[in-house]
Amino acid sequence: MSPVTHTPDPGFDAEDLLDRMMGSEVLARRVVAAFLADTPLQLTALASALERASSQDARLIAHSLKGSAANVGGQQLSRVAAHVEKLGEAGDLAAVRQMLPTLTASFDALAPVLGEFCQQ
């Protein structure tokens, strides 16, 4: 028997996204496309900040991720990033390191849902 894996709920709220974009599906798709292109870079930057032991950079990157995820309706990713931001603010880089896989998994769960939204 293979192990059961749980994919986190991405917490995508398309209605919230469209509200933020004043009902413009074209604008929403552009914003989502930019988010999908930028977020992997942000996650890499966060890993680099951890390598440099920069809690300030980790906090700022997590803050940026929190806001951009919220802007595209990615509720779960935004919540995880907010937690990482607080850990960075507290200077708890060990805890930030422990949360990086959760942050990445939240993005990985959200990305295909956002990709599907862009295809509609």
The 8 nearest C-alpha neighbors of each residue, nearest first, counted from 0:
[[1, 2, 3, 4, 5, 6, 7, 104],
 [2, 0, 3, 4, 5, 6, 7, 104],
 [3, 1, 4, 0, 5, 6, 7, 104],
 [2, 4, 1, 5, 0, 6, 7, 8],
 [5, 3, 2, 6, 1, 7, 104, 0],
 [4, 6, 7, 3, 8, 2, 108, 104],
 [5, 7, 8, 4, 108, 104, 9, 105],
 [6, 8, 9, 5, 108, 105, 104, 10],
 [7, 9, 10, 6, 108, 75, 105, 109],
 [10, 8, 109, 108, 11, 75, 7, 105],
 [9, 11, 74, 75, 8, 73, 12, 109],
 [12, 10, 73, 72, 9, 74, 13, 109],
 [11, 13, 72, 15, 14, 10, 16, 73],
 [14, 12, 16, 15, 17, 11, 72, 71],
 [15, 13, 17, 16, 12, 18, 72, 19],
 [14, 16, 18, 12, 13, 17, 72, 19],
 [17, 15, 13, 72, 19, 71, 14, 18],
 [16, 18, 22, 20, 14, 19, 15, 13],
 [19, 17, 15, 21, 20, 16, 22, 14],
 [18, 20, 16, 17, 21, 15, 70, 22],
 [21, 19, 17, 18, 22, 23, 27, 16],
 [22, 20, 18, 19, 23, 17, 16, 24],
 [21, 23, 17, 20, 18, 24, 19, 27],
 [24, 22, 26, 25, 20, 21, 27, 17],
 [23, 25, 27, 26, 28, 22, 17, 20],
 [26, 24, 28, 23, 27, 29, 30, 20],
 [27, 25, 29, 23, 28, 24, 30, 20],
 [28, 26, 24, 30, 25, 29, 20, 31],
 [27, 29, 31, 25, 117, 26, 30, 32],
 [30, 28, 26, 32, 27, 31, 33, 25],
 [29, 31, 27, 33, 28, 32, 26, 34],
 [30, 32, 34, 28, 33, 29, 27, 35],
 [33, 31, 29, 35, 34, 30, 28, 36],
 [32, 34, 36, 30, 31, 35, 37, 29],
 [33, 35, 31, 37, 32, 36, 38, 30],
 [36, 34, 32, 33, 37, 38, 31, 110],
 [35, 37, 33, 34, 38, 32, 39, 40],
 [38, 36, 34, 40, 35, 39, 33, 41],
 [37, 39, 41, 40, 35, 34, 36, 42],
 [40, 38, 42, 41, 37, 43, 36, 35],
 [41, 39, 43, 38, 37, 42, 44, 36],
 [40, 42, 38, 44, 43, 39, 45, 37],
 [43, 41, 45, 39, 44, 40, 38, 46],
 [42, 44, 40, 46, 45, 41, 39, 47],
 [45, 43, 41, 47, 42, 46, 40, 48],
 [44, 46, 48, 42, 47, 43, 57, 41],
 [45, 47, 49, 43, 44, 48, 50, 42],
 [48, 46, 50, 44, 49, 45, 43, 51],
 [49, 47, 45, 51, 53, 50, 46, 57],
 [48, 50, 52, 46, 47, 51, 53, 45],
 [49, 51, 47, 48, 52, 46, 53, 45],
 [50, 52, 48, 49, 53, 47, 46, 54],
 [53, 51, 49, 50, 48, 54, 92, 47],
 [54, 52, 48, 55, 56, 51, 49, 57],
 [53, 55, 57, 87, 90, 56, 58, 52],
 [56, 54, 58, 53, 57, 59, 87, 88],
 [57, 55, 59, 58, 53, 54, 48, 60],
 [58, 56, 54, 60, 55, 59, 45, 48],
 [59, 57, 87, 84, 55, 61, 56, 60],
 [58, 60, 62, 56, 61, 57, 63, 55],
 [59, 61, 63, 57, 62, 58, 56, 64],
 [60, 62, 84, 64, 58, 80, 63, 59],
 [63, 61, 59, 65, 60, 64, 84, 58],
 [62, 64, 60, 66, 61, 65, 67, 59],
 [65, 63, 61, 67, 62, 66, 68, 80],
 [66, 64, 77, 80, 62, 68, 63, 81],
 [67, 65, 69, 63, 68, 64, 70, 62],
 [66, 68, 70, 64, 69, 65, 63, 71],
 [69, 67, 73, 77, 65, 71, 70, 66],
 [68, 70, 72, 66, 67, 73, 71, 77],
 [71, 69, 67, 68, 72, 66, 16, 19],
 [70, 72, 16, 68, 69, 73, 31, 67],
 [71, 73, 12, 16, 69, 11, 70, 74],
 [74, 72, 11, 68, 69, 76, 71, 10],
 [73, 75, 10, 77, 76, 72, 69, 11],
 [76, 74, 10, 78, 77, 73, 9, 79],
 [77, 75, 79, 105, 78, 73, 74, 80],
 [76, 78, 65, 80, 68, 74, 75, 69],
 [79, 77, 81, 75, 80, 76, 74, 82],
 [80, 78, 82, 76, 81, 77, 102, 75],
 [79, 81, 65, 83, 77, 61, 82, 78],
 [82, 80, 84, 78, 79, 83, 65, 77],
 [81, 83, 79, 85, 80, 84, 86, 78],
 [82, 84, 80, 86, 85, 81, 95, 61],
 [85, 83, 58, 61, 81, 87, 82, 86],
 [86, 84, 88, 82, 87, 83, 89, 81],
 [85, 87, 83, 89, 91, 88, 84, 95],
 [88, 86, 58, 90, 54, 84, 89, 85],
 [87, 89, 85, 90, 86, 58, 84, 54],
 [88, 90, 86, 87, 91, 85, 54, 92],
 [91, 89, 87, 54, 88, 92, 86, 55],
 [92, 90, 86, 89, 93, 94, 87, 95],
 [91, 93, 95, 94, 90, 96, 54, 87],
 [94, 92, 96, 95, 91, 97, 90, 49],
 [93, 95, 97, 96, 92, 91, 98, 86],
 [94, 96, 92, 98, 97, 93, 83, 86],
 [97, 95, 93, 99, 94, 98, 92, 49],
 [96, 98, 94, 95, 99, 93, 100, 101],
 [99, 97, 95, 101, 96, 100, 102, 94],
 [98, 100, 102, 96, 101, 97, 103, 95],
 [101, 99, 103, 102, 98, 104, 97, 96],
 [102, 100, 104, 98, 103, 99, 105, 79],
 [101, 103, 99, 105, 100, 104, 79, 98],
 [102, 104, 100, 106, 101, 105, 107, 99],
 [105, 103, 107, 101, 106, 102, 100, 108],
 [106, 104, 102, 108, 76, 103, 107, 101],
 [105, 107, 109, 103, 108, 104, 110, 76],
 [106, 108, 104, 110, 105, 109, 103, 111],
 [109, 107, 105, 9, 106, 110, 104, 7],
 [108, 110, 9, 106, 112, 107, 111, 113],
 [109, 111, 113, 107, 112, 108, 106, 114],
 [112, 110, 114, 113, 109, 115, 108, 107],
 [113, 111, 115, 109, 114, 110, 116, 108],
 [112, 114, 116, 110, 115, 111, 109, 117],
 [115, 113, 111, 117, 116, 112, 110, 118],
 [114, 116, 118, 112, 113, 117, 111, 119],
 [117, 115, 113, 114, 118, 119, 112, 28],
 [116, 118, 114, 28, 115, 119, 113, 31],
 [119, 117, 115, 116, 114, 28, 113, 112],
 [118, 116, 117, 115, 114, 28, 24, 113]]
